[in-house]
Every structure is written in C-alpha cells, then in structure tokens.
Amino acid sequence: MNLPAPYMRWAKTRPRVTYDLASSGLLPVTTTELLGDAKAAEAFDISGPTDEGFVPLREAIASRYGTTAECVSIAAGASGANFQAMLALLEPGDDALIETPAYDPLIAAARAAGASVVHFERSWSKGFALDPYVVRTALTPATRLIVISNPHNPSGAMTPRDVIEQIGVMAEAIGARVLVDEVYAEAQHDDEPIPRPAATIGDVFVSTNSLTKAYGLAGLRCGWIMASPAVSARVREIRDVIDGSGPYVAERLSLTAFENIARLRTRARTILADNLAVVREMAKSHPRLEWLEPVAGTTAFPRVTGVSDTNELVDRLIRDHDAIVVPGHFFQTPQHIRIAYGGKAEMIREAVARLDRALRG
C-alpha cells in the first residue's frame, strides 16, 4: 500500500538551517521548566499501568475539558490520535471528506484506513473560512467522515462554534461523523478562555489534540482523542494493535504538565504574541506578500505575489540565507509559504529578516 505523506517526509529530511521558520512546534519546554528543581528520578517511576492509557492522565484531560475519562483515549501525539481515530471511524470503500489546504498526514491517515479522499475547498478569497455550503455540496453518498482542523492548519483561521454545529447537523443527517483536529486550538495569542472541544457538542464529533503545538512538549508525544464512549472504546481497541500501551514515563510526565498547564499556557501566549508581532510587521508591509492574520496557532500562510510556485524561493532561502519556510505545495496551495513563529525570539527576528531579503532578491 502506497501511503505517502509528502510534507512529513520533507519535514523529516529537509536541510537543517540556523534560521528556521518551518518547524511548527512551540519552543520546547525544558525539564527544569516542567519539574523545577526536582530530579527526574524523584519525579516519577519508570513503570506503571498504561494498558488503557494512564488513567490519572485521562482523568486530568477529561476534567480540563468537561467530560469523563471514558470519553478520552491516549495516543502518540496528535498524529497518532488522528491515525487511531481514522482507523476506528472509516472502512474500505468509505469516503473521507477533507478540507484543502490540508495537513497531508490527515489525507494519508484516511487512505490508510482504506477510504477514498474527497476534498472541499477553504478558499483564500474567504480567508480560508470554513463554508458549510461548500462542505454540503461536496458530500457523497459514501461520505462517512468529514475532516477539518480548527484552527485551520496552515492558515490559523478559526471556525466559530455555530459553523462547527452546522457541519455536525449535516453529518448526522447522512450517518457520518466529524473529526476536528484541534492541535492548535490552545495556541492562543490573547487571554480568551480555551475553546471547548467539538466533541463536547455531541456524539457526531470526534476531537483530537496534544500537548505538542500549544505547549512545547513534543517530546512527551502526549496526544488524545475525545469522543463518545462507544467511539472511544473502538479507538482503544485500535491502539491494541498499534503500540499496545503507552510509555509510562511519558504519560506520567504528561500528567505533571496538566498539573502545571496554567503556567505553561502563560509561557506559550507570551512566545506566540511576541513572535507573531515580528512576522506581522514584516509581512504586512512587504510588497510581495499578501497577509492573512492567523487567529490562533503557530503558523501563518501568506501568499507570495508574482510566482505560481514558491519552491524556488524556498530553495534560494535555504541555499543563500541559511533559513527556511515551508513551500505551499505541501498544503496543495503552491503560491503560499507557511511561516512558523513558535521558536526562540532572537532566531525568529533574524529568520524573518532573512526571508525579507530573499523575497526582495
């Protein structure tokens, strides 16, 4: 079975540069930031019960989002969560209706489940907003899953709750479900309360998330799926054949992260707000960039004028400026670039200056 995810393959094998605007994660949290002065050996045991996911971790996630532990399943990051959810929700011959631009592992995961992928467009002219009419017209008799990201990856556009509810109504009417990848939902730039997961609206919804993008804890690989008890039971059965059970050390440390989540959230908001201001200042004034403000997330997705494909620009940025962004073709939109702004402030400032010079060159 050929299941390429071109962006992920590129992300893992791309040239390593000093000034990186391609990595979409938040600046990693250090062990000292997470644990304080406690030594790791004193903070947790190396072995413990994780057959169905570390139960105190599931309970902490459930408590944060106003649901119950039976509705929460643990996975290896948001990518693992999406993969497990797709395998639980799709059968060979089903259609998965997936947004475009799209994060390509979502497409590959649906194909891995044996589904055919049908796309609906989130258009630049509408600010990449999710349009229920466009979704409705793209439905097929075989549609069993509608897949969206909220905030949208790569643009950072946010879909209001009432629009999410409309998508749920149309899915329910045809016996489909809606998978909402919410991995960037808590990567907020303001003090607004965290968005409620779509899965809390009703059983037609399945939410996936992780501690990776919004909190800088990629190394823990803590992802989760939130769904109805029936879907959650199927998801956990899927995990039986993927990795059996999770790593106790990582799941126990993830519980520690939830116990310190308010502090980690303050850290993240400061990093994102400050770095976004640097990117915004350059991009909004640049004659070759058409800027769309991301509402949340760690990435922006401006359009580059005067080119049909940004590959050559990215190659030149790497070769001549020791810097990198993601070319838009990985998100089915080749005139764009994805700029990530979750890194160290000094690096972001210099990377943005180098991108500015490459665009002007």
DOBA-424958 format. One record per residue (C-alpha): x, y, z; residue in one letter; residue number from 1. Coordinates in nm, 2 decimals. Layout:
N
<<X; Y; Z>; 'A'; NUM>,
...
***
This chain:
361
<<0.00; 0.00; 0.00>; 'M'; 1>,
<<0.14; 0.34; -0.10>; 'N'; 2>,
<<0.06; 0.59; 0.17>; 'L'; 3>,
<<0.29; 0.89; 0.12>; 'P'; 4>,
<<0.26; 1.20; 0.34>; 'A'; 5>,
<<0.49; 1.43; 0.14>; 'P'; 6>,
<<0.51; 1.71; 0.39>; 'Y'; 7>,
<<0.61; 1.49; 0.68>; 'M'; 8>,
<<0.87; 1.32; 0.47>; 'R'; 9>,
<<1.01; 1.66; 0.36>; 'W'; 10>,
<<0.99; 1.79; 0.72>; 'A'; 11>,
<<1.20; 1.50; 0.85>; 'K'; 12>,
<<1.46; 1.51; 0.57>; 'T'; 13>,
<<1.48; 1.88; 0.48>; 'R'; 14>,
<<1.80; 2.07; 0.51>; 'P'; 15>,
<<1.88; 2.19; 0.86>; 'R'; 16>,
<<1.94; 2.56; 0.88>; 'V'; 17>,
<<2.02; 2.81; 1.15>; 'T'; 18>,
<<1.71; 3.03; 1.10>; 'Y'; 19>,
<<1.41; 2.80; 1.10>; 'D'; 20>,
<<1.06; 2.93; 1.01>; 'L'; 21>,
<<0.94; 2.58; 0.91>; 'A'; 22>,
<<0.91; 2.40; 1.25>; 'S'; 23>,
<<0.55; 2.45; 1.36>; 'S'; 24>,
<<0.60; 2.35; 1.73>; 'G'; 25>,
<<0.64; 2.58; 2.02>; 'L'; 26>,
<<0.98; 2.65; 2.17>; 'L'; 27>,
<<1.04; 2.32; 2.37>; 'P'; 28>,
<<0.98; 2.32; 2.74>; 'V'; 29>,
<<1.30; 2.21; 2.93>; 'T'; 30>,
<<1.30; 1.96; 3.21>; 'T'; 31>,
<<1.37; 2.23; 3.46>; 'T'; 32>,
<<1.08; 2.44; 3.34>; 'E'; 33>,
<<0.85; 2.15; 3.38>; 'L'; 34>,
<<0.97; 1.99; 3.70>; 'L'; 35>,
<<1.15; 2.28; 3.88>; 'G'; 36>,
<<1.45; 2.16; 4.08>; 'D'; 37>,
<<1.32; 1.81; 4.13>; 'A'; 38>,
<<1.53; 1.54; 3.97>; 'K'; 39>,
<<1.36; 1.32; 3.71>; 'A'; 40>,
<<1.43; 1.01; 3.92>; 'A'; 41>,
<<1.24; 1.17; 4.21>; 'E'; 42>,
<<0.95; 1.28; 4.00>; 'A'; 43>,
<<0.82; 0.95; 3.87>; 'F'; 44>,
<<0.87; 0.58; 3.85>; 'D'; 45>,
<<0.98; 0.42; 3.52>; 'I'; 46>,
<<0.70; 0.16; 3.51>; 'S'; 47>,
<<0.33; 0.17; 3.58>; 'G'; 48>,
<<-0.02; 0.09; 3.44>; 'P'; 49>,
<<-0.09; 0.23; 3.09>; 'T'; 50>,
<<-0.29; -0.06; 2.93>; 'D'; 51>,
<<-0.58; 0.18; 2.85>; 'E'; 52>,
<<-0.37; 0.49; 2.89>; 'G'; 53>,
<<-0.25; 0.62; 3.23>; 'F'; 54>,
<<-0.59; 0.67; 3.40>; 'V'; 55>,
<<-0.50; 0.98; 3.60>; 'P'; 56>,
<<-0.39; 1.14; 3.28>; 'L'; 57>,
<<-0.71; 1.06; 3.11>; 'R'; 58>,
<<-0.90; 1.19; 3.41>; 'E'; 59>,
<<-0.69; 1.52; 3.40>; 'A'; 60>,
<<-0.77; 1.57; 3.03>; 'I'; 61>,
<<-1.14; 1.49; 3.09>; 'A'; 62>,
<<-1.15; 1.73; 3.38>; 'S'; 63>,
<<-0.99; 2.01; 3.18>; 'R'; 64>,
<<-1.25; 1.98; 2.90>; 'Y'; 65>,
<<-1.56; 1.90; 3.10>; 'G'; 66>,
<<-1.61; 1.54; 3.00>; 'T'; 67>,
<<-1.54; 1.19; 3.15>; 'T'; 68>,
<<-1.24; 0.96; 3.13>; 'A'; 69>,
<<-1.43; 0.70; 2.94>; 'E'; 70>,
<<-1.46; 0.96; 2.65>; 'C'; 71>,
<<-1.08; 1.01; 2.64>; 'V'; 72>,
<<-0.82; 0.79; 2.48>; 'S'; 73>,
<<-0.45; 0.84; 2.47>; 'I'; 74>,
<<-0.23; 0.83; 2.16>; 'A'; 75>,
<<0.12; 0.92; 2.04>; 'A'; 76>,
<<0.07; 1.29; 1.97>; 'G'; 77>,
<<-0.20; 1.44; 1.76>; 'A'; 78>,
<<-0.07; 1.25; 1.45>; 'S'; 79>,
<<-0.12; 0.92; 1.64>; 'G'; 80>,
<<-0.46; 1.04; 1.76>; 'A'; 81>,
<<-0.57; 1.12; 1.41>; 'N'; 82>,
<<-0.45; 0.79; 1.28>; 'F'; 83>,
<<-0.62; 0.59; 1.56>; 'Q'; 84>,
<<-0.94; 0.78; 1.51>; 'A'; 85>,
<<-0.94; 0.73; 1.13>; 'M'; 86>,
<<-0.89; 0.36; 1.17>; 'L'; 87>,
<<-1.18; 0.35; 1.42>; 'A'; 88>,
<<-1.42; 0.56; 1.21>; 'L'; 89>,
<<-1.35; 0.45; 0.85>; 'L'; 90>,
<<-1.39; 0.13; 0.65>; 'E'; 91>,
<<-1.26; 0.04; 0.30>; 'P'; 92>,
<<-1.50; 0.19; 0.04>; 'G'; 93>,
<<-1.60; 0.49; 0.26>; 'D'; 94>,
<<-1.54; 0.85; 0.15>; 'D'; 95>,
<<-1.35; 1.09; 0.38>; 'A'; 96>,
<<-1.43; 1.45; 0.30>; 'L'; 97>,
<<-1.12; 1.65; 0.39>; 'I'; 98>,
<<-1.05; 2.02; 0.37>; 'E'; 99>,
<<-0.79; 2.18; 0.14>; 'T'; 100>,
<<-0.55; 2.33; 0.21>; 'P'; 101>,
<<-0.49; 2.04; 0.44>; 'A'; 102>,
<<-0.22; 1.89; 0.66>; 'Y'; 103>,
<<-0.12; 1.60; 0.45>; 'D'; 104>,
<<-0.09; 1.33; 0.72>; 'P'; 105>,
<<-0.47; 1.37; 0.76>; 'L'; 106>,
<<-0.51; 1.27; 0.40>; 'I'; 107>,
<<-0.26; 0.98; 0.44>; 'A'; 108>,
<<-0.44; 0.85; 0.75>; 'A'; 109>,
<<-0.77; 0.83; 0.58>; 'A'; 110>,
<<-0.62; 0.64; 0.29>; 'R'; 111>,
<<-0.45; 0.41; 0.54>; 'A'; 112>,
<<-0.80; 0.32; 0.67>; 'A'; 113>,
<<-0.90; 0.22; 0.31>; 'G'; 114>,
<<-1.11; 0.53; 0.25>; 'A'; 115>,
<<-1.13; 0.74; -0.07>; 'S'; 116>,
<<-1.04; 1.10; -0.01>; 'V'; 117>,
<<-1.27; 1.37; -0.14>; 'V'; 118>,
<<-1.18; 1.74; -0.09>; 'H'; 119>,
<<-1.37; 2.06; -0.03>; 'F'; 120>,
<<-1.20; 2.40; -0.06>; 'E'; 121>,
<<-1.13; 2.65; 0.21>; 'R'; 122>,
<<-1.05; 2.95; -0.02>; 'S'; 123>,
<<-0.80; 3.23; 0.01>; 'W'; 124>,
<<-1.07; 3.48; -0.10>; 'S'; 125>,
<<-1.28; 3.39; 0.21>; 'K'; 126>,
<<-0.98; 3.40; 0.44>; 'G'; 127>,
<<-0.98; 3.02; 0.45>; 'F'; 128>,
<<-1.31; 3.03; 0.64>; 'A'; 129>,
<<-1.50; 2.70; 0.67>; 'L'; 130>,
<<-1.81; 2.74; 0.45>; 'D'; 131>,
<<-2.09; 2.49; 0.53>; 'P'; 132>,
<<-2.24; 2.53; 0.18>; 'Y'; 133>,
<<-1.91; 2.42; 0.02>; 'V'; 134>,
<<-1.90; 2.12; 0.26>; 'V'; 135>,
<<-2.26; 2.03; 0.18>; 'R'; 136>,
<<-2.21; 2.04; -0.20>; 'T'; 137>,
<<-1.90; 1.81; -0.16>; 'A'; 138>,
<<-2.08; 1.53; 0.03>; 'L'; 139>,
<<-2.11; 1.20; -0.15>; 'T'; 140>,
<<-2.34; 0.90; -0.08>; 'P'; 141>,
<<-2.04; 0.72; 0.07>; 'A'; 142>,
<<-1.92; 1.01; 0.30>; 'T'; 143>,
<<-1.87; 0.87; 0.65>; 'R'; 144>,
<<-1.63; 1.12; 0.79>; 'L'; 145>,
<<-1.58; 1.50; 0.75>; 'I'; 146>,
<<-1.23; 1.61; 0.85>; 'V'; 147>,
<<-1.13; 1.97; 0.94>; 'I'; 148>,
<<-0.87; 2.14; 1.15>; 'S'; 149>,
<<-0.97; 2.42; 1.39>; 'N'; 150>,
<<-0.77; 2.64; 1.39>; 'P'; 151>,
<<-0.70; 2.57; 1.03>; 'H'; 152>,
<<-0.36; 2.42; 0.96>; 'N'; 153>,
<<-0.18; 2.60; 0.79>; 'P'; 154>,
<<-0.36; 2.94; 0.79>; 'S'; 155>,
<<-0.46; 2.98; 1.16>; 'G'; 156>,
<<-0.82; 3.07; 1.06>; 'A'; 157>,
<<-1.07; 2.99; 1.34>; 'M'; 158>,
<<-1.41; 2.84; 1.27>; 'T'; 159>,
<<-1.69; 2.97; 1.50>; 'P'; 160>,
<<-1.88; 2.71; 1.71>; 'R'; 161>,
<<-2.21; 2.77; 1.53>; 'D'; 162>,
<<-2.05; 2.68; 1.20>; 'V'; 163>,
<<-1.90; 2.36; 1.36>; 'I'; 164>,
<<-2.25; 2.28; 1.48>; 'E'; 165>,
<<-2.39; 2.32; 1.12>; 'Q'; 166>,
<<-2.13; 2.07; 0.99>; 'I'; 167>,
<<-2.24; 1.83; 1.26>; 'G'; 168>,
<<-2.60; 1.86; 1.17>; 'V'; 169>,
<<-2.53; 1.77; 0.80>; 'M'; 170>,
<<-2.30; 1.48; 0.90>; 'A'; 171>,
<<-2.56; 1.34; 1.14>; 'E'; 172>,
<<-2.82; 1.35; 0.86>; 'A'; 173>,
<<-2.62; 1.11; 0.65>; 'I'; 174>,
<<-2.48; 0.89; 0.92>; 'G'; 175>,
<<-2.13; 1.04; 0.91>; 'A'; 176>,
<<-1.91; 1.18; 1.18>; 'R'; 177>,
<<-1.69; 1.49; 1.20>; 'V'; 178>,
<<-1.32; 1.47; 1.30>; 'L'; 179>,
<<-1.19; 1.80; 1.43>; 'V'; 180>,
<<-0.81; 1.83; 1.46>; 'D'; 181>,
<<-0.77; 2.08; 1.74>; 'E'; 182>,
<<-0.40; 2.06; 1.80>; 'V'; 183>,
<<-0.35; 2.44; 1.76>; 'Y'; 184>,
<<-0.67; 2.54; 1.94>; 'A'; 185>,
<<-0.49; 2.64; 2.26>; 'E'; 186>,
<<-0.20; 2.81; 2.08>; 'A'; 187>,
<<-0.38; 3.14; 2.15>; 'Q'; 188>,
<<-0.24; 3.49; 2.12>; 'H'; 189>,
<<-0.47; 3.65; 2.38>; 'D'; 190>,
<<-0.63; 3.59; 2.72>; 'D'; 191>,
<<-0.95; 3.44; 2.59>; 'E'; 192>,
<<-1.07; 3.12; 2.76>; 'P'; 193>,
<<-0.96; 2.80; 2.58>; 'I'; 194>,
<<-1.21; 2.68; 2.31>; 'P'; 195>,
<<-1.43; 2.40; 2.41>; 'R'; 196>,
<<-1.36; 2.08; 2.21>; 'P'; 197>,
<<-1.60; 2.00; 1.93>; 'A'; 198>,
<<-1.66; 1.66; 2.09>; 'A'; 199>,
<<-1.84; 1.83; 2.38>; 'T'; 200>,
<<-2.11; 1.94; 2.14>; 'I'; 201>,
<<-2.24; 1.59; 2.07>; 'G'; 202>,
<<-2.16; 1.23; 1.97>; 'D'; 203>,
<<-2.13; 1.31; 1.60>; 'V'; 204>,
<<-1.80; 1.49; 1.68>; 'F'; 205>,
<<-1.45; 1.35; 1.75>; 'V'; 206>,
<<-1.18; 1.58; 1.87>; 'S'; 207>,
<<-0.80; 1.52; 1.86>; 'T'; 208>,
<<-0.54; 1.72; 2.03>; 'N'; 209>,
<<-0.20; 1.70; 2.20>; 'S'; 210>,
<<0.05; 1.89; 2.43>; 'L'; 211>,
<<0.28; 1.94; 2.13>; 'T'; 212>,
<<0.20; 2.26; 1.94>; 'K'; 213>,
<<0.04; 2.48; 2.20>; 'A'; 214>,
<<0.27; 2.39; 2.49>; 'Y'; 215>,
<<0.61; 2.30; 2.36>; 'G'; 216>,
<<0.60; 1.94; 2.49>; 'L'; 217>,
<<0.66; 1.75; 2.17>; 'A'; 218>,
<<0.90; 1.51; 2.34>; 'G'; 219>,
<<0.62; 1.36; 2.55>; 'L'; 220>,
<<0.42; 1.26; 2.25>; 'R'; 221>,
<<0.10; 1.31; 2.45>; 'C'; 222>,
<<-0.20; 1.31; 2.22>; 'G'; 223>,
<<-0.56; 1.22; 2.29>; 'W'; 224>,
<<-0.89; 1.15; 2.12>; 'I'; 225>,
<<-1.21; 1.28; 2.27>; 'M'; 226>,
<<-1.53; 1.11; 2.15>; 'A'; 227>,
<<-1.85; 0.93; 2.26>; 'S'; 228>,
<<-1.80; 0.63; 2.49>; 'P'; 229>,
<<-1.87; 0.39; 2.20>; 'A'; 230>,
<<-1.62; 0.55; 1.96>; 'V'; 231>,
<<-1.37; 0.58; 2.24>; 'S'; 232>,
<<-1.39; 0.21; 2.31>; 'A'; 233>,
<<-1.32; 0.14; 1.94>; 'R'; 234>,
<<-1.03; 0.38; 1.94>; 'V'; 235>,
<<-0.87; 0.20; 2.24>; 'R'; 236>,
<<-0.92; -0.14; 2.06>; 'E'; 237>,
<<-0.73; 0.01; 1.76>; 'I'; 238>,
<<-0.44; 0.11; 1.99>; 'R'; 239>,
<<-0.42; -0.26; 2.09>; 'D'; 240>,
<<-0.27; -0.34; 1.75>; 'V'; 241>,
<<-0.06; -0.02; 1.71>; 'I'; 242>,
<<0.15; 0.01; 2.02>; 'D'; 243>,
<<-0.03; -0.19; 2.28>; 'G'; 244>,
<<0.01; 0.05; 2.56>; 'S'; 245>,
<<0.19; 0.38; 2.60>; 'G'; 246>,
<<0.52; 0.47; 2.77>; 'P'; 247>,
<<0.45; 0.52; 3.14>; 'Y'; 248>,
<<0.73; 0.77; 3.19>; 'V'; 249>,
<<0.59; 1.00; 2.91>; 'A'; 250>,
<<0.23; 0.96; 3.03>; 'E'; 251>,
<<0.32; 1.03; 3.39>; 'R'; 252>,
<<0.51; 1.34; 3.29>; 'L'; 253>,
<<0.22; 1.45; 3.08>; 'S'; 254>,
<<0.01; 1.44; 3.39>; 'L'; 255>,
<<0.26; 1.67; 3.55>; 'T'; 256>,
<<0.22; 1.90; 3.25>; 'A'; 257>,
<<-0.15; 1.92; 3.31>; 'F'; 258>,
<<-0.09; 2.00; 3.67>; 'E'; 259>,
<<0.11; 2.29; 3.56>; 'N'; 260>,
<<-0.09; 2.38; 3.25>; 'I'; 261>,
<<-0.18; 2.74; 3.35>; 'A'; 262>,
<<0.19; 2.83; 3.38>; 'R'; 263>,
<<0.27; 2.66; 3.05>; 'L'; 264>,
<<-0.01; 2.84; 2.88>; 'R'; 265>,
<<0.11; 3.18; 3.00>; 'T'; 266>,
<<0.46; 3.09; 2.87>; 'R'; 267>,
<<0.31; 2.99; 2.53>; 'A'; 268>,
<<0.10; 3.30; 2.49>; 'R'; 269>,
<<0.40; 3.53; 2.55>; 'T'; 270>,
<<0.62; 3.35; 2.30>; 'I'; 271>,
<<0.35; 3.34; 2.03>; 'L'; 272>,
<<0.23; 3.70; 2.07>; 'A'; 273>,
<<0.58; 3.85; 2.06>; 'D'; 274>,
<<0.70; 3.64; 1.77>; 'N'; 275>,
<<0.38; 3.69; 1.57>; 'L'; 276>,
<<0.43; 4.07; 1.60>; 'A'; 277>,
<<0.77; 4.03; 1.43>; 'V'; 278>,
<<0.63; 3.82; 1.15>; 'V'; 279>,
<<0.33; 4.05; 1.10>; 'R'; 280>,
<<0.53; 4.37; 1.09>; 'E'; 281>,
<<0.75; 4.24; 0.80>; 'M'; 282>,
<<0.47; 4.05; 0.61>; 'A'; 283>,
<<0.20; 4.32; 0.62>; 'K'; 284>,
<<0.44; 4.58; 0.48>; 'S'; 285>,
<<0.61; 4.36; 0.22>; 'H'; 286>,
<<0.52; 4.43; -0.14>; 'P'; 287>,
<<0.54; 4.06; -0.23>; 'R'; 288>,
<<0.34; 3.91; 0.05>; 'L'; 289>,
<<-0.04; 3.91; 0.09>; 'E'; 290>,
<<-0.10; 3.87; 0.46>; 'W'; 291>,
<<-0.38; 3.69; 0.64>; 'L'; 292>,
<<-0.38; 3.73; 1.01>; 'E'; 293>,
<<-0.38; 3.39; 1.20>; 'P'; 294>,
<<-0.64; 3.39; 1.48>; 'V'; 295>,
<<-0.46; 3.12; 1.67>; 'A'; 296>,
<<-0.18; 2.86; 1.61>; 'G'; 297>,
<<0.19; 2.88; 1.55>; 'T'; 298>,
<<0.19; 2.94; 1.17>; 'T'; 299>,
<<0.08; 3.19; 0.91>; 'A'; 300>,
<<0.02; 3.12; 0.55>; 'F'; 301>,
<<0.07; 3.43; 0.33>; 'P'; 302>,
<<0.05; 3.43; -0.05>; 'R'; 303>,
<<0.36; 3.53; -0.25>; 'V'; 304>,
<<0.28; 3.75; -0.55>; 'T'; 305>,
<<0.44; 3.71; -0.89>; 'G'; 306>,
<<0.50; 3.33; -0.86>; 'V'; 307>,
<<0.30; 3.02; -0.94>; 'S'; 308>,
<<0.51; 2.80; -0.70>; 'D'; 309>,
<<0.72; 2.90; -0.41>; 'T'; 310>,
<<0.96; 2.61; -0.44>; 'N'; 311>,
<<1.24; 2.81; -0.60>; 'E'; 312>,
<<1.20; 3.08; -0.33>; 'L'; 313>,
<<1.24; 2.82; -0.05>; 'V'; 314>,
<<1.54; 2.66; -0.22>; 'D'; 315>,
<<1.71; 3.00; -0.25>; 'R'; 316>,
<<1.62; 3.09; 0.11>; 'L'; 317>,
<<1.80; 2.77; 0.22>; 'I'; 318>,
<<2.09; 2.80; -0.01>; 'R'; 319>,
<<2.17; 3.17; 0.01>; 'D'; 320>,
<<2.03; 3.27; 0.35>; 'H'; 321>,
<<2.06; 2.96; 0.58>; 'D'; 322>,
<<1.69; 2.99; 0.66>; 'A'; 323>,
<<1.37; 2.80; 0.57>; 'I'; 324>,
<<0.99; 2.82; 0.54>; 'V'; 325>,
<<0.75; 2.55; 0.42>; 'V'; 326>,
<<0.66; 2.57; 0.05>; 'P'; 327>,
<<0.28; 2.59; -0.01>; 'G'; 328>,
<<0.26; 2.29; -0.24>; 'H'; 329>,
<<0.27; 2.06; 0.06>; 'F'; 330>,
<<-0.07; 2.21; 0.15>; 'F'; 331>,
<<-0.20; 2.19; -0.20>; 'Q'; 332>,
<<-0.16; 2.57; -0.24>; 'T'; 333>,
<<0.18; 2.64; -0.42>; 'P'; 334>,
<<0.17; 3.02; -0.43>; 'Q'; 335>,
<<0.19; 3.03; -0.05>; 'H'; 336>,
<<0.45; 2.98; 0.22>; 'I'; 337>,
<<0.39; 2.86; 0.57>; 'R'; 338>,
<<0.58; 3.07; 0.83>; 'I'; 339>,
<<0.62; 2.92; 1.18>; 'A'; 340>,
<<0.68; 3.15; 1.47>; 'Y'; 341>,
<<0.70; 2.94; 1.78>; 'G'; 342>,
<<1.08; 2.94; 1.82>; 'G'; 343>,
<<1.33; 3.15; 2.01>; 'K'; 344>,
<<1.26; 3.52; 1.97>; 'A'; 345>,
<<1.62; 3.61; 1.86>; 'E'; 346>,
<<1.61; 3.33; 1.59>; 'M'; 347>,
<<1.26; 3.44; 1.47>; 'I'; 348>,
<<1.37; 3.80; 1.43>; 'R'; 349>,
<<1.68; 3.71; 1.23>; 'E'; 350>,
<<1.49; 3.44; 1.02>; 'A'; 351>,
<<1.22; 3.70; 0.93>; 'V'; 352>,
<<1.49; 3.95; 0.82>; 'A'; 353>,
<<1.65; 3.68; 0.60>; 'R'; 354>,
<<1.31; 3.59; 0.45>; 'L'; 355>,
<<1.26; 3.96; 0.38>; 'D'; 356>,
<<1.59; 3.98; 0.19>; 'R'; 357>,
<<1.52; 3.66; 0.00>; 'A'; 358>,
<<1.18; 3.79; -0.12>; 'L'; 359>,
<<1.33; 4.12; -0.23>; 'R'; 360>,
<<1.62; 3.94; -0.41>; 'G'; 361>,
***
